[in-house]
């Protein structure tokens, strides 16, 4: 990963600490306990116990102390985005982003990036943050579940395409 200049790092850090969902939804886990377990499985937050009751603000600060924003991006965000979406979907998303268009719902479904849910009984919340669904497309896209259409790009999509992705070297992209 290319070196992140101070101004860009400060911008990413502010977006990170204010992100909703936690870590921009890149983790597969949906609940806080599961997210901590997933991060521990990646080798981070080793001092946290299984029944840790830390608030997300504390977890964010601990990740920033442990890894810094460049480490969070390089060691958590980038690998998980590539793992969950794959390089082909990311290339397709980038083409859509650059043309000012949204990916078609059929493409998302055909590539198993999104699954329509007929009944949304109740949005789940945890510590004033909504608990995201596991569909990888939701990292980049807001999808209206009631009417089943792609509504808009997420804030993270802009960060990814305009700031994070340009920092990833060609060699790193090929390895993903």
C-alpha positions in Angstrom: 0.0 0.0 0.0 1.3 3.5 -0.8 2.1 5.8 2.0 -0.9 7.8 3.3 -0.2 11.5 3.6 -1.1 13.2 6.9 -4.2 15.1 5.5 -5.6 11.9 3.9 -5.0 9.9 7.1 -6.8 12.6 9.2 -9.7 12.5 6.8 -9.9 8.7 6.9 -9.6 8.7 10.7 -12.5 11.1 11.0 -14.7 9.0 8.7 -13.6 5.8 10.5 -14.6 7.1 14.0 -17.9 8.3 12.7 -18.7 5.3 10.4 -22.0 3.7 10.6 -22.1 0.7 10.4 -19.0 -0.1 12.4 -15.9 -0.4 10.2 -18.1 0.5 7.3 -19.8 -2.9 7.4 -16.8 -4.8 6.0 -16.8 -7.4 8.7 -19.0 -10.5 8.0 -20.2 -10.5 11.6 -23.3 -8.5 12.4 -23.3 -8.2 16.2 -20.7 -6.6 18.4 -19.6 -9.8 20.2 -19.2 -11.5 16.8 -17.3 -8.6 15.4 -14.9 -8.6 18.2 -14.4 -12.3 17.8 -13.8 -11.8 14.0 -11.2 -9.1 14.7 -9.5 -11.3 17.4 -9.4 -14.1 14.8 -7.5 -11.7 12.5 -5.0 -11.1 15.3 -6.3 -7.8 16.6 -7.7 -6.7 20.0 -5.9 -9.6 21.7 -6.5 -8.1 25.2 -10.3 -8.2 24.7 -12.1 -11.1 26.4 -14.9 -13.2 24.8 -17.5 -11.4 26.9 -16.1 -7.9 26.3 -18.7 -5.1 26.7 -16.6 -2.3 25.2 -18.6 0.4 23.3 -17.8 0.9 19.6 -16.1 4.2 20.4 -13.7 2.4 22.6 -13.1 -0.4 20.1 -12.4 2.3 17.4 -9.9 4.0 19.7 -8.2 0.7 20.6 -7.9 -0.2 16.9 -6.4 3.2 16.1 -3.9 2.8 18.9 -3.0 -0.7 17.9 -2.9 -0.3 14.1 -3.3 3.4 13.2 -5.6 4.4 10.4 -3.2 3.1 7.8 -3.1 -0.3 9.5 -6.9 -0.5 9.8 -7.2 0.3 6.0 -4.3 -2.0 4.9 -4.8 -5.0 7.3 -8.6 -5.0 7.9 -10.6 -3.0 5.3 -8.8 -3.8 2.1 -8.5 -7.5 2.6 -12.1 -7.9 3.8 -13.5 -5.8 0.9 -11.7 -8.0 -1.6 -12.6 -11.2 0.2 -16.3 -10.3 0.4 -16.8 -8.8 -3.0 -13.9 -10.1 -5.2 -11.9 -8.1 -7.7 -14.3 -8.5 -10.6 -17.2 -7.0 -8.7 -15.0 -4.2 -7.5 -14.0 -3.5 -11.1 -17.6 -3.4 -12.1 -18.6 -1.2 -9.2 -15.7 1.2 -10.2 -16.9 1.4 -13.8 -20.4 2.2 -12.5 -19.0 4.8 -10.0 -17.0 6.5 -12.7 -20.0 6.8 -15.0 -22.3 8.1 -12.3 -24.5 5.0 -12.4 -25.7 2.4 -9.9 -25.1 -1.3 -10.5 -28.2 -3.2 -11.7 -30.0 -5.3 -9.1 -30.0 -8.3 -11.4 -26.1 -8.1 -11.5 -26.0 -8.0 -7.7 -28.3 -11.0 -7.4 -26.6 -13.0 -10.2 -23.2 -12.6 -8.5 -24.6 -13.3 -5.0 -23.8 -9.8 -3.7 -27.4 -9.1 -2.6 -30.4 -11.2 -1.7 -33.9 -9.7 -1.7 -35.8 -10.1 1.5 -39.5 -10.1 1.2 -40.3 -9.3 4.8 -38.3 -6.7 6.8 -39.9 -7.1 10.2 -37.7 -4.7 12.1 -34.3 -3.1 11.6 -32.0 -4.2 14.3 -30.0 -1.7 16.3 -27.0 -2.0 18.7 -25.6 1.0 20.5 -27.4 3.5 18.3 -26.0 1.9 15.1 -28.0 -0.2 12.8 -26.9 -3.8 12.4 -26.2 -4.4 8.7 -27.3 -7.4 6.7 -24.5 -9.7 5.5 -24.9 -9.0 1.8 -21.6 -7.7 0.5 -23.2 -5.2 -1.9 -24.4 -3.2 1.2 -20.8 -2.1 1.9 -21.1 0.0 -1.2 -24.8 0.4 -1.9 -27.9 1.5 -0.1 -30.7 -0.8 -1.3 -34.4 0.0 -0.6 -35.6 -3.3 0.8 -39.3 -2.4 0.7 -39.3 -1.6 -3.0 -36.3 -3.7 -3.9 -34.2 -1.2 -5.8 -30.7 0.2 -5.6 -31.1 3.6 -4.1 -27.6 5.2 -3.8 -23.9 4.7 -3.1 -22.8 4.6 0.5 -20.4 7.1 2.0 -17.8 4.3 2.1 -18.1 3.8 -1.7 -16.8 7.4 -2.2 -14.0 6.8 0.3 -13.1 3.5 -1.4 -13.1 4.8 -5.0 -11.6 8.2 -4.4 -9.2 7.7 -1.5 -8.5 4.0 -0.5 -8.4 2.2 -3.9 -5.8 4.6 -5.4 -3.5 3.8 -2.4 -3.5 0.1 -3.3 -0.6 -0.8 -5.5 -1.2 -2.8 -8.7 0.7 -5.7 -7.2 -1.5 -5.8 -4.2 -4.6 -5.7 -6.3 -3.3 -8.7 -8.3 -2.6 -10.6 -5.0 -6.2 -10.1 -3.7 
